Amino acid sequence: MPVSAARRTAGFTLLEMMVVMVLIGIIFSFATLSMRGDDIAALMKQEAQRMETLINLASDEAVIRGEELAVRFRDDGYEFLLLGDAGWQTAQDGLLKDYSMPADIELRLDVSGDLPVFSGQEKDEEESSPQVFILSSGEITPFSVVFQSGLSKHEYLLDTSVLGTVTVTSEELF
């Protein structure tokens, strides 16, 4: 009997090993989920930085070319416009083109001051006219865009000043 008693205390049973493996799996799952982060927040940050870069590029292009540019925001994205002889036309530049946001991200635009209305402009034309103007003098219509999603507890704010300074900040919602 003493030999079999020593053999029983020398190791772990299969049940003990299985319980330990299950606990390690649960801890590993929680660690993986907490490190993965918020994918939608990362996508919103990327989109906000993309718009920041494009606004800066458009401002530089307007100054260099001596042309007036504008941005028209839609529910699902935005597009850059160029002022030509026939009025506002979609910019044909490769980077300053029509862009649609990913499906889970929404934009909320806040333009400082009243939107300009041109004489003889119809109501339909007013709704389709640009909201933000990027002038050849380097000035930009001050505006803010909030990037938000119902799937994330973060939102990103892109803010511009009249002198063309563009900043992106993040806020965690409670």
C-alpha positions as CSV (number, residue, x, y, z in Angstrom):
1,M,0.0,0.0,0.0
2,P,2.7,2.6,0.7
3,V,3.9,2.4,-3.0
4,S,0.4,3.1,-4.4
5,A,-0.1,6.0,-2.0
6,A,3.2,7.6,-3.1
7,R,2.2,7.1,-6.8
8,R,-1.2,9.0,-6.2
9,T,0.5,12.1,-4.7
10,A,3.2,12.3,-7.3
11,G,1.2,14.1,-10.1
12,F,-2.0,15.7,-11.2
13,T,-5.2,14.0,-12.2
14,L,-6.7,14.4,-15.7
15,L,-9.6,16.4,-14.1
16,E,-7.2,18.8,-12.4
17,M,-5.3,19.4,-15.7
18,M,-8.5,20.1,-17.6
19,V,-9.7,22.6,-15.0
20,V,-6.4,24.5,-15.2
21,M,-6.5,24.5,-19.0
22,V,-10.1,25.9,-19.0
23,L,-9.0,28.7,-16.6
24,I,-6.0,29.5,-18.7
25,G,-8.2,29.7,-21.8
26,I,-10.7,32.0,-20.1
27,I,-7.9,34.4,-18.9
28,F,-6.3,34.3,-22.4
29,S,-9.6,35.2,-24.0
30,F,-10.2,38.2,-21.8
31,A,-6.6,39.4,-22.3
32,T,-7.0,39.1,-26.1
33,L,-10.3,41.0,-26.1
34,S,-9.0,43.8,-24.0
35,M,-5.8,44.2,-26.1
36,R,-7.7,44.1,-29.4
37,G,-9.3,47.4,-28.7
38,D,-12.1,49.2,-30.6
39,D,-11.8,48.5,-34.4
40,I,-14.4,51.1,-35.3
41,A,-12.5,53.8,-33.2
42,A,-9.3,52.9,-35.1
43,L,-11.2,53.2,-38.4
44,M,-12.7,56.6,-37.4
45,K,-9.3,57.9,-36.4
46,Q,-7.9,56.8,-39.8
47,E,-10.8,58.5,-41.6
48,A,-10.3,61.7,-39.5
49,Q,-6.6,61.8,-40.3
50,R,-7.4,61.1,-44.0
51,M,-9.7,64.1,-44.1
52,E,-7.2,66.3,-42.2
53,T,-4.6,65.4,-44.9
54,L,-7.0,66.1,-47.7
55,I,-8.0,69.5,-46.3
56,N,-4.4,70.5,-46.0
57,L,-3.7,69.3,-49.5
58,A,-6.7,71.1,-50.9
59,S,-5.6,74.3,-49.1
60,D,-2.1,74.0,-50.6
61,E,-3.5,73.3,-54.1
62,A,-5.8,76.3,-53.9
63,V,-2.9,78.6,-53.0
64,I,-0.5,77.2,-55.5
65,R,-2.9,77.2,-58.4
66,G,-4.8,80.4,-57.4
67,E,-8.1,78.6,-57.7
68,E,-11.1,78.5,-55.3
69,L,-12.0,75.0,-53.9
70,A,-14.8,73.9,-51.8
71,V,-16.1,70.8,-49.9
72,R,-19.6,69.5,-50.1
73,F,-20.6,67.1,-47.3
74,R,-23.2,64.4,-47.7
75,D,-24.8,62.0,-45.3
76,D,-22.5,59.2,-46.5
77,G,-19.3,61.2,-47.4
78,Y,-17.9,64.3,-49.0
79,E,-16.5,65.6,-52.3
80,F,-14.2,68.4,-53.3
81,L,-15.3,71.0,-55.8
82,L,-13.5,73.5,-58.0
83,L,-15.0,76.8,-59.0
84,G,-15.0,77.1,-62.8
85,D,-16.8,79.1,-65.5
86,A,-19.9,77.0,-65.1
87,G,-20.0,77.2,-61.3
88,W,-18.9,74.5,-58.8
89,Q,-17.8,71.3,-60.5
90,T,-16.4,68.1,-59.1
91,A,-12.6,68.2,-58.8
92,Q,-10.9,65.8,-61.2
93,D,-7.7,65.6,-59.1
94,G,-6.9,62.0,-58.2
95,L,-6.7,62.6,-54.4
96,L,-9.4,65.3,-54.2
97,K,-12.3,63.2,-55.5
98,D,-15.7,62.1,-54.3
99,Y,-15.3,59.9,-51.2
100,S,-17.9,57.7,-49.4
101,M,-17.4,56.9,-45.7
102,P,-17.4,53.3,-44.4
103,A,-20.9,52.0,-43.6
104,D,-20.6,52.2,-39.8
105,I,-19.2,55.8,-39.6
106,E,-21.4,58.9,-39.5
107,L,-20.4,62.5,-40.1
108,R,-21.9,65.5,-38.2
109,L,-20.9,68.8,-39.7
110,D,-20.9,72.1,-37.9
111,V,-20.1,75.2,-40.0
112,S,-19.4,78.5,-38.2
113,G,-21.7,81.3,-39.4
114,D,-24.3,81.1,-42.0
115,L,-23.9,79.2,-45.3
116,P,-23.5,81.5,-48.2
117,V,-26.4,81.7,-50.6
118,F,-25.8,83.1,-54.1
119,S,-28.3,85.4,-55.8
120,G,-30.9,83.5,-57.9
121,Q,-30.2,80.3,-56.2
122,E,-33.0,77.8,-56.0
123,K,-33.7,75.7,-52.9
124,D,-32.4,72.5,-54.5
125,E,-29.2,74.3,-55.6
126,E,-28.8,75.6,-52.0
127,E,-28.9,72.1,-50.6
128,S,-26.4,70.9,-53.1
129,S,-24.0,73.8,-52.8
130,P,-20.7,73.4,-50.9
131,Q,-20.7,74.1,-47.2
132,V,-16.9,74.7,-46.8
133,F,-14.8,77.0,-49.0
134,I,-11.1,76.8,-49.4
135,L,-9.9,80.0,-50.9
136,S,-6.8,80.8,-52.9
137,S,-5.7,83.2,-50.2
138,G,-5.3,80.2,-47.8
139,E,-8.4,80.9,-45.8
140,I,-10.9,78.2,-45.0
141,T,-14.5,78.4,-43.8
142,P,-14.2,77.5,-40.1
143,F,-15.9,74.1,-39.5
144,S,-16.0,71.0,-37.4
145,V,-16.7,67.5,-38.3
146,V,-17.5,64.8,-35.8
147,F,-16.8,61.2,-36.8
148,Q,-19.1,58.9,-34.8
149,S,-20.5,55.5,-34.7
150,G,-23.1,53.7,-32.7
151,L,-20.7,50.7,-32.4
152,S,-17.9,52.7,-30.6
153,K,-17.6,54.6,-27.4
154,H,-15.1,57.0,-29.1
155,E,-15.7,59.9,-31.4
156,Y,-13.2,62.0,-33.3
157,L,-13.4,65.7,-33.9
158,L,-11.8,67.4,-36.9
159,D,-11.7,71.2,-36.3
160,T,-10.4,73.9,-38.7
161,S,-9.7,77.6,-38.2
162,V,-10.2,80.4,-40.6
163,L,-6.4,80.4,-41.3
164,G,-6.4,76.8,-42.3
165,T,-5.2,75.1,-39.2
166,V,-6.6,71.6,-39.0
167,T,-6.6,69.5,-35.8
168,V,-8.0,66.1,-34.9
169,T,-8.9,65.2,-31.3
170,S,-10.5,62.2,-29.7
171,E,-13.1,61.9,-27.0
172,E,-14.3,58.9,-25.1
173,L,-18.1,58.8,-24.6
174,F,-19.5,57.5,-21.3
